[in-house]
Amino acid sequence: EAKAERDRQKKEAVSNIANIFTGSKTKRLESEIADRDRTIENLKLQMSSQRETSSREIGNLRDSMRRQQEQHDSYKRGFDSQMSRIEKYFPAVKLLMPAILDCESVRMSEATIKALLDCKPRIFNPGKKLYDPAKQEYADVGDTEVQFKQDPKDNQFHLHINGKNIFQWFKDLWQSLKQTISRGIRH
């Protein structure tokens, strides 16, 4: 019986010691679990708040885009209306646009372009230069006849020098200079 009492006391002591260790470990784990649960809840709340904020921002962006689209559409209607009037009362403008673009690409002055709009031939003063975008350099066009002429291919006006389309004239000019230089080298 004494032995049984000692065994029982031993078991109780071991149990008490185990409870001391496992009890604090259990409490620590329970505390960690509770902390994690609070962290998860906080993250869920933050995510929900961010989702609401994102939804509001997306809604605001959609509203802003809709307003911008409406404003763009309004400007476009106004522009189209103006273009209709221009085409109605000044039909030649549409036909002259390619010639005006030609002039701008060869870096012709605004005053010269305006003077050429009557489609009458003009003579460039000596020393006048225009830019050839293909060669990326200026060429002397002094003492040449310049005029807007209607092209039968597209029925639109283009810039012409000495009766040739400006870009063909440039091409011929450079070809002629190349031949002159080669002849000079051979002699």
ABEGO torsion letter per residue (X at the ends): XAAAAAAAAAAAAAAAAAAAAAAAAAAAAAAAAAAAAAAAAAAAAAAAAAAAAAAAAAAAAAAAAAAAAAAAAAAAAAAAAAAAAAAAABAAAAAAAAAAAAAAAAGBBAAAAAAAAAGBBBBBBBGBBBBBAAAGBBBBABGBBBBBBBBAAAGBBBBBBGGBBAAAAAAAAAAAAAAAAAAAAAX
